[in-house]
Amino acid sequence: MKNKSLVSINDFTKEEQLRVLEAAREFEANPVQTILKDHVIASLFFEPSTRTRLSFESAISRLGGKIVGFSEASNTSVKKGESLRDTILTIANYSDLIVMRNPIEGSARFASEISPVPIINAGDGSNQHPTQTLLDLYSILQTQDTLDNLHVAFVGDLKYGRTVHSLVIALCNYNTTFHLVSPVELKLPSSVKMHIKEKNLAYHQYTSMEEVIPNTDILYMTRIQKERFSDPLEFERIKNSYNLHKDMLVDTKENFKILHPMPRVNEIHINVDEDPRAYYFQQALNGVYVRQALLSILLGYR
């Protein structure tokens, strides 16, 4: 896996994904190391980010690496009209690996095809978010002690939610039963459901969240993403479709856990935060360990 890029979760086999998760477990036990002390990592965020950008920077720092880059394109030569091609070829001269978020679907794949150093896709539009998928898999494994034969419910924006798209594809390797909860306008795209059908796995579609809670192992909440809507009126109409309150959790399985890729708006009430079934803040922390594992593997230290 050394010098390999990660653009789509499909770029890693099931075995390679599990290798990252096993390394993440080692970093959780011993997070401060210096294996990247001679490396420079470029962090190129053309789109706003909090958890992904900062957890990558935390992972790099804890491994002793150096960070260069930017957190918004307005401070770069992109504002002057520089092409993505020229940006990537230039930054590759300054770094050993590039982490990139870009709002244009397919931009990460293009970058990986021209870059002489590995590219990690930190989100390209509403397409994919593979490092979030790896930390989601790690969080599921930590809470369920398995990735196999689980009932996973996805709630909210399944159409534009890149975290949902990547995680559904990954979970198709583990005999998952999918429960897909969304407004009609935000159903999971057919191109993603195709992966479920190809593995002959079961999926069920709902518009109500309440009916799936008692039978699921993982409830994966997502926000309705205002920035993905071209029609503001459509967003206003469905933005409050789902709101999880603690009093909705009276009948759950013993192993039931709530995940959320964040940021949260109002789809999970703060009265859920102290509930032991809420795992989303630990999930965010797991992103550091998983990204440490990924960086160390792609740079040849695992």
Buried (B, 14 or more C-beta within 10 A) or exposed (E): BEEBBBBBBEBBEEEEBBBBBEBBBBBBEEBEBEBBEEBBBBBBBBBEBEBBBBBBBBBBBBBBBBBEBBBEBEEBEBEEEEEBEEBBBEBBEEBBBBBBBBBEEEBBBBBBEEBEBBBBBBBBBBBBBBBBBBBBBBBBBBBBEEBEEBBBBBBBBBBBBBBBBBBBBBBBBBBBBBBBBBBEBBBBBEEBBEBBEEBEBEBBBBEEBEEBBEBBBBBBBBBBBEEBBEEEEEBEEBBEBBEBEBEBBEEBBEBBBBBBBBEBEEBBBEEBEEEEBBBBEEBBBBBBBBBBBBBBBBBEBB
